[in-house]
């Protein structure tokens, strides 16, 4: 079980696309920094709907996206303490 941390916007590079090519059903994705902007796009929302997603509350607030992100059962909003816990619950962390 791998935690895939994606940091860059899907409109700027291919990190998220690459991640999705190698992800397993038991893995999770942590969208940090500009990567969480993909959740504003319907196509990305659909592509990511089958995966367990984490987003950092600090990144959401820093970008003023608190009321713009979709409400979804596969998205967990976490803080830094929960991020550390998520890294311990997974066998490996890969940063894209």
Order of alpha helices (4+ residues) and beta strands (2+ residues): beta-alpha-beta-alpha-beta-alpha-beta-alpha-beta
